[in-house]
Amino acid sequence: MFNFFSAKTKKYEDIPSGTFHDMMLQPDTVIIDVRTAGEFTGGKIRGARNLDIMSASFANQVKNLPKDKVYLLYCRSGNRSGQACDIMADLGFEKLKNLSGGIMRWPFETV
């Protein structure tokens, strides 16, 4: 029988903004903003690359990224970026971090 109440094991880590900020300064780290292009142009974390999770080509865009890097993902609230982490984990990525609370909780500079 199916157990609909069992929680799926997360293959990524939710991290607070301070940890995210510290990690984004490390080599071999890639920052991905999974919001729409319109949201992205309205203000982003410095160094972020925009890969819209709502795009039909999202999985194709990420599947060819190097799997040895650390990926820091964020969106507006942390929900879409968590979903993006799940997709990337299913594609074989192992070093995935999700910004808890998304950019709404980001106390640092945006550009």
C-alpha atoms as one frame of an Amber mdcrd trajectory, in Angstrom:
protein
   0.000   0.000   0.000   1.073   3.589  -0.524   1.953   5.710   2.467   0.940
   9.232   1.475   2.019  10.609   4.834   5.677   9.646   4.654   7.953  12.578
   3.972  10.233  12.417   0.956  13.877  12.557   1.958  15.355  15.871   0.862
  18.478  15.623  -1.263  19.423  19.224  -0.616  19.973  21.483   2.380  17.989
  24.580   3.328  20.457  27.186   4.571  20.008  30.646   6.159  21.045  33.811
   4.352  24.293  34.241   6.326  25.534  30.780   5.362  24.391  31.325   1.763
  26.300  34.633   1.674  29.473  33.001   3.033  29.227  30.085   0.605  28.676
  32.275  -2.458  32.167  33.714  -1.965  33.786  30.263  -2.258  35.336  28.944
  -5.482  33.390  26.268  -7.411  30.076  27.773  -6.299  27.293  28.624  -8.742
  24.343  30.832  -7.759  21.101  30.087  -9.581  18.009  32.279  -9.414  15.031
  30.146 -10.508  12.538  33.047 -10.717  11.098  34.416 -13.949  13.145  36.778
 -16.115  10.944  39.659 -14.978  11.568  38.917 -11.306  15.282  38.487 -12.014
  15.619  41.900 -13.706  13.812  43.476 -10.747  16.735  42.659  -8.448  19.007
  39.700  -7.945  21.828  38.426  -5.771  25.164  39.475  -7.229  26.660  36.790
  -9.474  23.400  34.876  -9.918  22.498  33.136 -13.140  18.806  33.062 -14.114
  17.311  29.650 -14.965  13.529  29.958 -14.724  12.073  26.786 -13.174   8.730
  27.579 -14.847  10.383  27.299 -18.268   9.741  24.071 -20.192  13.488  23.874
 -20.834  14.606  24.102 -17.184  15.670  20.433 -16.871  17.494  20.613 -20.222
  19.312  23.763 -19.117  20.561  22.259 -15.862  21.345  18.695 -16.952  24.514
  19.764 -18.761  25.899  21.830 -15.875  29.008  20.398 -14.164  28.011  18.139
 -11.281  31.161  18.803  -9.219  30.175  22.385  -8.313  28.209  23.580  -5.286
  24.866  25.045  -6.369  23.177  27.764  -4.331  19.578  28.168  -5.436  17.005
  30.794  -4.539  13.656  32.207  -5.592  11.249  34.666  -3.975  10.294  32.558
  -0.943  12.295  29.319  -1.136   9.504  27.150  -2.552  10.383  27.115  -6.266
  14.090  26.836  -5.506  13.349  23.797  -3.313  11.511  22.241  -6.256  14.474
  23.090  -8.499  16.806  21.372  -6.012  14.624  18.255  -6.225  14.812  18.288
 -10.040  18.579  18.768  -9.969  19.009  16.007  -7.379  17.044  13.657  -9.644
  19.496  14.567 -12.424  22.468  13.510 -10.262  23.523  16.757  -8.578  24.640
  16.260  -4.976  25.882  19.644  -3.719  22.626  21.598  -3.551  21.760  24.394
  -1.133  18.449  26.252  -0.985  18.161  29.770   0.468  15.659  29.520   3.345
  12.956  32.141   2.911  14.239  33.091  -0.532  15.286  36.567  -1.586  12.512
  38.020   0.627  14.725  37.146   3.605  17.977  38.297   1.986  19.456  41.069
   4.190  22.421  41.715   1.900  22.863  43.745  -1.276  20.938  42.976  -4.441
  21.810  44.313  -7.878
